[in-house]
Amino acid sequence: MHPLHRVAGALLSGLLAAPLTLSALPAHADPGPDVDVTIALTPSNPAGLDALATHGPHALAERIAALQHVAPSSAARDRVTRWLRAHGLAVTGSSPWTVTASGGAEQAATVFPHGQLPAALAADARAVVGLQQRPLFRHRATADGPLRPRLSSTLAPTQINAAYGSFAPAAAGTGATVASVQFSGWPQLAGTANGGDLVNYANANGLPVPTLTAISVNGASVTRPAAAGDDFEVALDQEAITSAAPGAAQRVYVSTNDATGGVLVWKRIADDVQAGVPISVVTTSWGDCEQDLGRTQILAMNDQIARLAALGVTVFAASGDASVWDCPAGTPYADAVSVDFPASSPYVVGVGGTTLRQSSTGWAETAWGPSLLSATPVAGSGGGVSALFTRPAWQRGVPGLPDRRLVPDISAVADPQNGFAVYWSGGGPGSELWWAAGGTSLGAPLQAGMFAGALAARGVTTGIGDVHPALYAHPEAFRDVVTGSNGLFPAGLGYDLVTGLGSPQWDTLTGDLLQPAIVAPSGTRASTVSVALGVPTTVGGTGYAVGQGVTDCTSAAAGSPPQTASTTVSPGGQPIGFALRTSGGCDVTTAPVVLDTTTPVGTATLSRYADGLLTAGWSATDGGTPSGLGYTIVLLRNGSPWLTTYASDSRSLLVGVPPSGIYQLQVQAADGAGNTDVWRTSEAVGPRGTCPVLLDGQPRCWAR
C-alpha cells in the first residue's frame, strides 16, 4: 500500500499530537563488557534559554554571562552524579551540560530500561545517550539513488550564486568562519598541503583553497569514512561552502554517528564559540525524522543548538530528501509522514529543495519532488509539520496550517539533474572524479555559505544570531516558488510546506538581516495583536517602542525589546511600527495588519475523471478586508480520512485513488486573522454504476 494511503487517516491527529507521543526506539546495549553513557542535563530555565536564543544581548560577553544563568544547575548535576553512583555506575566526567558514566552493559540496561531516563532523573536530565550504538543520522547527498557522473545540465558555481543574488568574488566570505557538522570522516581532512579533492575542486573553478580545520568529537576519525560513500557528503558540503564563500575559513566537526555523537557534536561547537572561536554560521546535511530520534534525544541536541543561537550563531540544516516520508526503511516509522530534525528546530533555518533553471528571461524554480498526490514516492524536498515543536511567533502569519513548527523556512537548488558538480576521488582508482550532486544536502551548505559571504561583503564577519524574524518579515526578498510539490504538500503563493518562503535573493535580503524586524499576522479579528520582534546581534538597542502608527523613538521605553509584544489595531489604521533606539540613532520598521472579522466561505468539489482518478477542487471567498487564505483539505474514503494536505491557494487537481470505495472531499478555509470556515463537504463519489450513498435523502452516483 502506498504511504499516502497508509498514513493519511492519522495525519491530522498524528501531526498535531502532543510531544509525548514521540518515543525512542528500544535501546540495545553494547555487547562489550562496559558501556559509556552520557546524561544530558536539563537547563535550569528552559524559557530563559529560548529567550536568549531568539533575542539575546548585543555583546558576546553579555550573552555568555546570561547563558550561565539558564544552564543546568550545579545542584542538579550533583543529584545526577549521586544517583549514578548509587546505582553502580562510575562517574567518569562532568561539564556544565553533561555527566558521563561507565559500567557494565547489563547494569546500564537495568538502570536505564529501554534507553529511557528513570523517573528519579526526569527533573534534572533531558536524555541518556550511549546505549544505542546504531547509526542514527543519514546524509542526503545520494538520497535520490546511486552516484552519477557530472551531467551536462549541471550548473556552475557562478550560475548558482547569480541565481540567488550572491555574486561571489574569490574573496567572498573573507574573515568569516563557517562550521559544518559531519558524521563521517573524509581523507581530505588530513590537510590540503599535498593536494586532494578540495584543492582540485577549488583549482578547477578558479577559487582559492580555503583554510580548513578538522575537529574530532567523541573519538571519531576525521579522515576515515564512517561507511562506504559517507565521505561524499563531506565533500559536497565543503565544496558547496567553498563555491559560495571561497574566502571563508572552514571548521569541520566530525562526530560518531550515534546518539552520543549527536549531542556531543553540537555541545562541542557551542563550547568552542563560548571559548572564543569566531564561528558565525553552522550547516549540517545529516538528520533523521523526529519519530526515529525520539523526544528526549531531540531535546538534548536542541538545547545545544539553542546555546549556539544564544551565542549569536546562525544554523542551517537540510530538510530531507525523501519528500514527506523522512523516516528511514527498517524502522517502525518507515513511510510515515514526518519532518527532519534538526531542520525542525525553531533555532535552525530549515532549507528545502527546488529545481532551478535558467531561461532567456532569468531564473525560475519549481519545488523539487514528486507530483502532488503521486502514486510513486520518489526523492524530493522534505517538509511538513513538526510533531514536537509549537509554532514560533515568527510563523504566526501563515494561515490555514496547524499550530506547530512548519518546515522548511527557505529553499535552494536540490535537483541533481541541474544541481552541483562534486570532485570526489572516493570511487577508487580509475573511477570518475566529477559527480552530479543535489538534494537539500546541497541547499543547506550553499545557503550557509551565501549567508556568510553576503554578510562579510558588508563588513560583518561575526554571528548575528537568530534570523527567522528578519526572514519572515521580508517575503519580498525571496523568489516565491509556486509550482511543484513534495508528494503531499503543494508549493503555492507565499509560505508553503515544500519551499518555505522561497529562495533568498541575498543582494536584497542581506541589508534586512542587519536591521530590526517585526513579524505580524496579516490580520487580526481582535482589537489587539501579538507581533514578533527581531534584533540582530550587530544592533545594540537601548530603547524601543511598538504600536500602530509608531514612526520614531520619541515614545521609546528604556531597555531591550522583548521577543513578542502586543499592540492595539484599529480599522483602516496605520501599520504596526517597531522603533529601536540605538547608538547610531533610531531604526524603524513596520508591518501591515488589517482588522478582519469576516469568515471566509469555502467550497469543495469532487468528481470522477476516469477509473482510479478523481478531480478535486477547492476555493473560497472572503468579503470585507481580506487578510489572506489557507486551506486544509481532507479526502475521505469510505467515511475515514484517506489523505490530508494543506494549500495556500485555490486549485483543481487530479487525485489517483483505488477504483473501489466511496469518496468525499472536505475543505476548511482560514484567513490570516484566524477566522475559520466550517468544513465544506463535497457530494460523494461512488463506484460507477451504483448508487450506494445517500445525501439529503437522495441516492447519488458519480458520472463520467
Order of alpha helices (4+ residues) and beta strands (2+ residues): alpha-alpha-beta-alpha-alpha-alpha-beta-beta-alpha-beta-beta-beta-alpha-beta-alpha-beta-alpha-beta-alpha-beta-beta-alpha-alpha-beta-beta-beta-beta-beta-beta-beta-beta-beta-alpha-alpha-beta-beta-alpha-beta-beta-beta-beta-beta-beta-beta-beta-beta-beta-beta-beta-beta-beta-beta-beta-beta-beta
